[in-house]
Amino acid sequence: MVLKEKVLLVFKNSPFYLPVFITLFLLPVILFSGCGDDIKTADLIIHEKNSPMMSAKDIEVIFSDSGKIQAKLYSPLINRFSGKDPYMEFPKGFKVFIYDSVMRVESTITGNYGKRRESARIMEAKGNVVVRNEITGKQLNTERLTWDENKRMIYSNVKVKITTADKVLFVEGLESNESFTWYKFTRVTGEMLVKKDSL
């Protein structure tokens, strides 16, 4: 069975739709028609500056596999970079909604910064990263996290705070499924029990 992943970018009320269209489609045709050797020079200049091939505001990215929507990502700004290892960057933060098999939001991931390597389907999140199971209310807080879309797993090798209904755990070396229904960790650095009447 062959699985096909599709990533759809949706411009949500973006005034940048026309400039993005011109930049991505018309400008390369005008600049490089009949250029010959100048293409290598122009390509070198673009990569030296490391500027994105596309930028857009208020973006929704839909991740689907074999026609089924697996997740949606919202971001106030996306930069897309090309090259041997193309990636999308979310410098102003992001929020991912992960769906179960009946299209119910199972978990969310938010962060102040994100970078998704498109070929590997791996996303790195940094700065005030929160993973929340929207069904149980269980929550993870950390400063750095990796989401592997292929394995449907999340990992963190820095300090993590896990909040459940009855306790708060402080751990290191976390591994979990993306819906945050189970997890394991290398070591516990602290634990607090929470009384129900204290919440």
C-alpha positions in Angstrom: 0.0 0.0 0.0 1.4 3.4 -1.0 0.7 6.3 1.4 0.6 9.8 -0.1 1.0 12.9 2.0 -0.5 16.2 0.8 0.2 19.5 2.4 -2.3 22.3 1.5 -1.6 25.9 2.2 -4.7 28.0 2.7 -4.5 31.8 2.6 -6.9 33.1 5.2 -7.9 36.7 4.3 -4.3 37.3 3.4 -3.6 40.6 1.5 -0.4 38.8 0.3 -2.2 36.4 -2.0 -1.5 38.4 -5.2 2.2 39.2 -4.3 2.8 35.6 -3.4 1.3 34.4 -6.7 3.4 36.9 -8.6 6.5 35.9 -6.7 6.0 32.2 -7.0 4.8 31.9 -10.6 5.1 35.0 -12.7 8.4 36.5 -11.5 10.5 33.4 -12.2 9.1 33.1 -15.7 10.0 36.7 -16.5 13.4 36.7 -14.8 14.6 33.4 -16.2 13.2 33.3 -19.7 16.2 33.3 -22.0 18.8 33.7 -19.3 21.2 30.7 -19.9 24.2 30.9 -17.5 22.6 33.7 -15.5 20.3 31.2 -13.7 23.2 29.8 -11.7 24.3 33.3 -10.6 20.8 34.3 -9.6 20.3 31.0 -7.8 23.5 31.5 -5.9 22.5 35.0 -4.7 19.1 33.7 -3.4 20.7 30.9 -1.4 23.5 33.1 0.0 20.9 35.4 1.4 18.9 32.4 2.7 15.7 34.2 2.1 12.4 32.3 1.9 10.9 31.4 -1.5 7.5 32.2 0.0 6.2 34.2 2.9 2.5 34.5 3.9 0.5 35.7 6.8 -2.5 34.1 8.6 -1.9 30.6 7.1 -3.7 27.3 7.6 -1.7 24.2 6.6 -3.6 21.0 6.2 -1.8 17.7 6.6 -3.5 14.7 5.0 -2.4 11.1 4.4 -4.2 8.9 1.8 -7.0 11.5 1.6 -7.6 11.7 5.4 -6.9 14.9 7.2 -4.5 14.1 10.1 -3.8 17.6 11.4 -4.3 21.4 10.7 -1.7 24.0 11.6 -2.4 27.7 12.0 0.3 30.4 12.0 0.4 34.2 11.8 3.4 33.9 9.5 5.0 31.1 7.4 8.3 31.2 5.6 8.9 28.4 3.1 12.5 27.6 2.1 13.6 25.5 -0.9 16.8 23.5 -1.5 18.0 20.0 -0.8 16.1 19.8 2.5 13.0 22.1 2.0 11.3 23.3 5.2 8.6 25.6 6.5 9.4 28.0 9.3 6.8 29.5 11.7 8.8 32.4 13.3 5.8 33.9 15.1 4.4 30.8 16.6 1.9 28.1 15.6 -0.9 25.9 16.8 -1.5 22.3 15.5 -4.8 20.5 15.9 -4.3 16.7 15.6 -7.5 14.7 14.7 -8.5 11.2 15.5 -10.1 8.8 13.0 -13.6 10.4 13.3 -12.2 14.0 12.8 -12.4 14.9 16.5 -9.6 17.1 17.8 -7.6 14.7 20.0 -4.7 16.9 20.9 -3.0 20.3 20.2 0.6 21.4 20.0 1.5 25.1 20.4 4.8 26.9 20.4 6.5 30.3 19.9 8.6 29.0 17.0 8.3 26.0 14.6 10.3 24.5 11.8 8.9 21.6 9.7 11.3 19.6 7.4 9.0 18.7 4.6 10.7 15.6 3.2 11.3 14.0 6.6 7.9 15.1 8.0 9.5 16.2 11.3 8.6 19.4 13.1 10.8 21.1 15.8 9.0 23.4 18.2 10.7 25.8 20.5 9.7 28.3 23.2 6.8 27.8 25.6 5.7 24.5 23.9 2.5 23.0 25.1 1.0 19.7 24.2 -2.5 19.1 25.4 -4.8 16.1 25.1 -8.2 17.8 24.6 -10.2 14.8 25.8 -8.5 14.1 29.1 -7.1 17.5 29.8 -3.6 16.1 30.4 -0.9 18.7 29.5 2.8 18.8 28.7 4.9 22.0 29.0 8.5 22.2 27.7 10.9 24.6 25.9 11.8 22.2 23.0 9.9 19.4 21.3 10.2 17.2 18.2 7.0 15.9 16.5 7.6 13.0 14.1 4.6 12.8 11.8 5.6 9.5 10.3 5.7 7.7 13.6 3.0 9.9 15.2 5.3 10.5 18.1 6.6 13.4 20.1 10.0 13.6 21.9 11.8 16.0 24.2 15.3 15.8 25.6 15.0 18.8 27.9 13.0 19.4 31.1 9.3 18.6 30.8 6.3 19.4 33.1 3.4 17.0 32.9 0.1 18.0 34.5 -2.7 15.5 35.0 -5.9 15.6 37.1 -4.2 14.4 40.3 -0.4 15.2 40.0 2.3 17.3 38.4 5.4 15.6 37.3 8.8 17.1 36.4 10.7 14.8 34.1 13.5 14.6 31.5 13.9 12.5 28.3 10.2 12.3 27.3 8.7 10.1 24.6 5.0 10.0 23.9 2.4 9.4 21.2 1.1 12.5 19.5 -2.3 12.3 21.2 -0.5 12.3 24.5 -2.5 9.3 25.8 0.6 7.5 27.0 4.2 8.5 27.6 7.5 7.4 29.1 10.5 9.3 30.4 14.1 8.7 31.4 13.9 10.1 34.9 11.6 12.0 37.3 13.1 15.2 38.8 10.1 16.1 40.9 6.5 15.3 41.7 3.6 17.1 43.4 0.2 15.6 44.3 -2.8 17.8 43.6 -5.8 17.7 45.9 -9.0 18.0 43.9 -10.5 20.6 46.3 -7.4 22.8 45.8 -8.1 23.4 42.1 
